[in-house]
Amino acid sequence: MVIINKANKKNLNLVSQIIKSGGLVAIPTETVYGLAANALDKHAVAKIFIAKGRPQDNPLIVHVAEKNEIFKLISTFPKKAEILINKFWPGPLTVILPKSNLIPDEVTAGLNSIAIRMPNHDLARQIIKLSGVPLAAPSANRSGSPSPTRAQHVINDMDGKIDAILDGGECSVGIESTVVSFLEEIPILLRPGGISAEEIKETIGNLKIDKAVFMQS
């Protein structure tokens, strides 16, 4: 595993080339470090599950650099979803929407929906732009381990399992993104995170809370 300490143009190009060639790179975001691969390459995506020891039925979040990049990835765009991302993107908000045929089933665990977010982190968005593709990027840790907020956390978990890590310092938010599903008429909070349920309700009104949220410790 190559450890990249300087985020200069040469190294960012190296990271993007690894991704373009189907490799795995741990990259910083404002929430946690993500294990990034080309979201349009099912073989690259399959490597994420192997490296993490992640169950195949657990969908991945896809990361984009600009809002307009989501339109080719989704089949419908509810108005409330648009209102919410206009307020909180870029940022720690993931929205679940009906997916287009462009996204491989490996990313969505065979579901007809896709989880998307736009990170509020310059390096992450630069890498997405340089790679020219959306990035599937769950947290860069073994499944069941604490989410990594520093490069050393990733090294401890992923050394020998991925191609490279870009050390971008400590993550500013340090917790996972909030996940909101727009697959039903009333949006559903599936995972609390960097944006509170109250903030979401203030923006789009009625919000259901998934029962699993109340079961979390």
Disulfide bonds with the S-S distance in Angstrom:
none
